[in-house]
């Protein structure tokens, strides 16, 4: 099941509805009987698991920079 977004061309009524992908798109507005169009909007998705975040794939250069920063911070604090 997917959520589809529709808008009436006659009255401007805007709504979302759950439909099977195999179902025919709605054509008639329940409010005024006008013509409906299915809108195409941005899709949402969730990335799960490891490997999707910048911190999961830290480059060797970044590791070296972090070590240098950490060592310079400790020497500055001790001074």
Beta strands, then each sheet from edge to edge (+ up, - down):
strand 1: 2-8
strand 2: 14-19
strand 3: 36-39
sheet 1: 2+ 1- 3+
end
